[in-house]
Amino acid sequence: MARAERIWQEALERSRQARGDGALVPLRTETLTYAELEPFSLRRLLSRAPKHLRGGGPKPNPFLPWEPELEVRRLADQHVVLLNKYPVQPGHVLVITQQWQPQSGWLRPLDWAAVAHVATDTGGLWFFNSCAAAGASQPHRHLQLLPRHGGEPSCPLAPLFLKQINGSAAAIGTGPWPWRYALSAREQGHRSASEEVRAEELLRLYRAHAVALELGDLHHDPQPRHPYNLLFDDHWFLSVRRTREHCAGFSLNALGFAGYLLLSEGSNLPWLLQHGPWELLRQVSPPARLRDRGSAQIP
């Protein structure tokens, strides 16, 4: 059954208004094509880097209060859907907590309920950066969504995730990869499930991956022990443990592990062309344990 995509349409309409008001600052980029980087997508940043990618002192929380021009929809009294002020595509939205919750803390059942509510209406690539070392630009809790229509790949590496899930991966470039990650298939038929069932499934996968990657136990550890990224769509759920945010001048958040790379001032393109994007990802994640090799999936 096709999604209504009302939230996506509301985001696009709000984007037109916010851009006219100067509240929205889309990143200007150009695509660079190199055969040795496939299937990764590399874009060069043409506009000035947004404030959150520049150095400096303490920054105010842009979500308390959030800019009203960026608000798309309130989700009860706990969450709100906002436009990303620096979108990487039209309709790029955030799901944030209305009250302060730390990005570095565990995601709560209410956070997953908000995700499930939005996902019932609008599908796409979801991602989460747990802290600055995992690429988070803001300390206030937010998950991000790049909307996609049904049937289109959510990201460049999505076909490789599905190959691993189906057991057809064999080598670097298809997997399993030599860093700490966990990959699971989403439940069949979840598109027709209730929001509650979807939220429970996401929470279950999140908890299982946290244990598998030794991030901690949501019931016993007050907060995660290590930085991490989350990526998921209708078909798969991926968690990646992180050690650092930068390598070779590239700033890497969860989108790097989806196959999206951004070349900005200071990025070392010759290094990337020589060593390749897989090595770039390996440099920012801890090495896989021997028992992890070939067994990346979590049932």
Phi, psi and omega in degrees: 000130182291145177283155179288326179059031179293320181296321177299313180295321176297321179295320180293320178293316178296325179298318179298318180291315184293325179293320177296328180277352182084008180278340181252135183233080180300141177284129176270123182221167171227148180276134175249133184246120175224126183301325184289350179261352181298143007269014181292151175255122180246127177235143177263131178283122180262326178278170178295141180302135178298161186305323185289349176260001178254157178287176179148184181276198180302143181245144177291155177284114183284356182257354177230091355275162174276159179289122182300332179295341183262355183286129178260311183196140171277141175248092185055220183248015184248323187226164176216145174266122180240153166289141168289126184298330179241070188291146174268350174202161175298137179084006178295117185236162175242147167249111185243159173281139180290329175253162183300126167221137183287138175299329184279355178273174177293141170292138186261164174307323179295327177295317180291328176296321178294318177300313181299323179297313180294317183295334176297328182265317188226124179264173177152201180264115175264144174209156184214133177247119194286337182190182183300323180292344177255008176100007179288134180266343182227144181276353179274136189300128177203136168254156185236149180226128169255104187297146176221147173282154179301135178096343179264145180302140182283335182196167183301327184266000181305317178300327179288324176299317181293325176297318178296316180299324181275000175081019183254009179282148185222333187204173178305135187104333173237337178103172357293150184268154188275034175228171185281111176209163175226137184228130180227149171282143170284155182293137176295140178081004183292340180298330181264002181281164178289163176301321181298317180294319179296316180297319179296320179296314180298317179296320180297316179294319179301313180295317181297318179292322179300319178292315183298324181267006180058035172283337179131181180246124183301333183277338188239332182265129183297331176205163181302146182277340185219155173295153179200162172240151171239143173218137177199156172221204182292338192248338185212162180221123185236134173237138181230127175278142185238156174243327180205168187260331185249149168203133177053034179079004178263133173269122188240118170249201183301329184296336175300322181279355171267349180105012180252123178238144181239123178267116180236180180302127181098347178289139184263088181297317177303322178298315181297317180292329180284315187263334177091158183292331179295322178291325177301314179294321181298327183289341184251012181225151177288152181293147177294146173283157181303322183286346176280332186299129178076003182222055185278343187277143175247121183292000000 
